[in-house]
Structures are given as C-alpha cells and as structure tokens.
Amino acid sequence: MALKDTVKKMHTMLEEMVGDLKKAERGIKAASQRVRTGTIKFAKLAKLYRKESMIAERGGKKTVKKKTPQKKNKTVAKKAVPKKAKTPRRKTMH
C-alpha cells in the first residue's frame, strides 16, 4: 500500500471512530464494540504508516549498516582444581 493510500485509510477510520464514539457516549453498546475493534485496526494501520513513511524519507533506499570490528575477548585460563576423593557412604540402621 502506498503512503497516500494509507493516509486516506487512516482518515476514514478516524472519521468512523469519531461517529461511533459519539454513539457510544449515548450508551449504544454496539458502537462501543466498534470503537474497541477500530482502535486495534488503527494501531495496525499506524504501524504500517510508520514503516512506509520511513521508506519514503529514505527515498525508497535501504541503508546498509557498516559492520564494526568485533572486540577480541580476553580469555582467562581457569586453574584446574583437584577433585575430592569420593568416600563410600555408610549404611545406617533405622
């Protein structure tokens, strides 16, 4: 969808939601439900608008990030710890 189409669609959705909000204030439950579902749809459309507007600002070109050289991690050698000798368990009588 082009940016202009998205903007037009957002305008129409907002106009519909304003009408439903006025009806919801009067106590019409169906209008309240339409407003709730409309806000979810509007949020998705707003996400699409943000994506398209960013592309339009860049002129349709995607920027390539330069790779930064990775830092070398200094590894510290761990000292070997001698293991304790296992002692056999003693049987206890109950």
ABEGO torsion letter per residue (X at the ends): XBAAAAAAAAAAAAAAAAAAAAAAAAGBAAAAAAAAAAAAAAAAAAAAAAAAAAAAAAGGBBBBBBBBBBBBBBBBBBBBBBBBBBBBBBBBBX
